[in-house]
Amino acid sequence: MRWLRFAALAFALAFGTGCFVLDELDAGMEIMESHTPADKKKPKTENAKAGPEAEKPPTYQQAVSSWFGNAKTLSKSPGEDEGDDPVVSCRHAGKTLFTKRSACLARGGEAG
């Protein structure tokens, strides 16, 4: 009989408090919306923001062409001067890596 009381109490606590919590969250959202400035409020529907001043997103072709227009390479061409820090073969821990000379020496490898 004692387990029945415990089960009834657990059932009441599990399902009775959930509505209270949701009601408090809804009330808090209403208070927050009442204190939000009008220019910061989000439109309620998608149709509200589809006015004449709404921007259309770029098409796939426009996005790709703009990316290629701004694309830059981070590495140098094969014939360009590497300066004081050329790419070398580096023996380190039984492996051969190809890194900049300074990075090889910083790792404790042998620049070749």
C-alpha positions in Angstrom: 0.0 0.0 0.0 2.9 2.3 0.7 4.3 2.0 -2.8 0.8 3.0 -4.2 1.0 6.3 -2.3 4.5 6.8 -3.5 3.5 6.1 -7.2 0.5 8.5 -6.9 2.7 11.2 -5.4 5.4 10.7 -8.1 2.7 10.8 -10.9 1.2 14.0 -9.5 4.6 15.7 -9.2 5.7 14.7 -12.6 2.6 15.8 -14.5 1.3 18.5 -12.2 4.3 20.9 -12.2 4.9 20.8 -16.0 1.9 23.1 -16.8 3.0 25.6 -14.1 6.5 25.8 -15.6 5.1 26.3 -19.2 2.7 29.0 -18.0 5.5 30.9 -16.3 7.6 30.7 -19.4 4.7 32.1 -21.5 4.1 34.9 -19.1 7.8 35.7 -19.1 7.9 35.9 -22.9 4.9 38.3 -22.9 6.7 40.6 -20.4 9.9 40.5 -22.5 8.0 41.3 -25.7 6.3 44.2 -24.1 9.7 45.8 -23.1 11.3 45.1 -26.5 11.6 48.2 -28.8 9.4 48.1 -31.9 12.4 48.2 -34.3 13.9 45.1 -32.7 10.8 42.9 -32.8 10.7 40.0 -35.3 7.8 39.8 -37.7 5.2 37.2 -36.7 4.9 35.7 -40.2 7.0 35.4 -43.3 4.6 37.6 -45.2 5.2 40.5 -42.9 8.9 40.8 -44.0 8.2 40.3 -47.7 7.7 44.0 -48.3 9.2 46.0 -51.2 12.4 46.8 -49.2 13.1 43.1 -48.6 16.3 41.9 -50.2 16.3 38.8 -52.3 19.2 36.4 -51.6 21.7 36.0 -54.5 21.2 33.1 -56.8 23.7 30.2 -56.9 25.3 31.5 -60.0 25.7 35.0 -58.5 27.2 33.7 -55.3 29.7 31.5 -57.2 30.8 34.3 -59.5 31.2 36.7 -56.7 33.3 34.2 -54.8 35.6 33.7 -57.8 35.8 37.4 -58.2 37.2 37.8 -54.7 39.2 34.5 -54.5 42.9 34.9 -53.7 45.6 32.3 -53.3 47.5 31.9 -50.1 50.5 30.0 -51.6 53.0 31.3 -54.0 53.4 30.1 -57.5 56.1 27.4 -58.2 58.5 29.9 -59.8 58.2 32.7 -57.3 60.9 33.5 -54.8 60.4 31.9 -51.4 62.6 34.4 -49.6 64.5 33.4 -46.5 62.2 30.5 -45.6 62.0 28.0 -48.5 60.0 24.7 -48.4 62.4 21.9 -47.7 62.3 18.1 -47.0 62.4 17.6 -43.2 63.5 14.3 -41.5 61.8 14.1 -38.1 60.9 11.0 -36.0 61.6 8.7 -38.9 59.4 10.5 -41.4 60.0 12.8 -44.2 57.8 15.9 -44.3 57.9 18.9 -46.6 57.6 22.1 -44.6 59.2 25.5 -44.4 62.7 25.5 -43.1 61.9 27.4 -39.9 59.0 25.0 -39.1 61.3 22.0 -39.6 64.0 23.4 -37.3 61.4 24.4 -34.7 60.2 20.8 -34.5 63.7 19.5 -34.1 64.0 17.9 -37.5 66.9 17.9 -40.0 66.3 20.3 -42.9 67.4 18.8 -46.2 
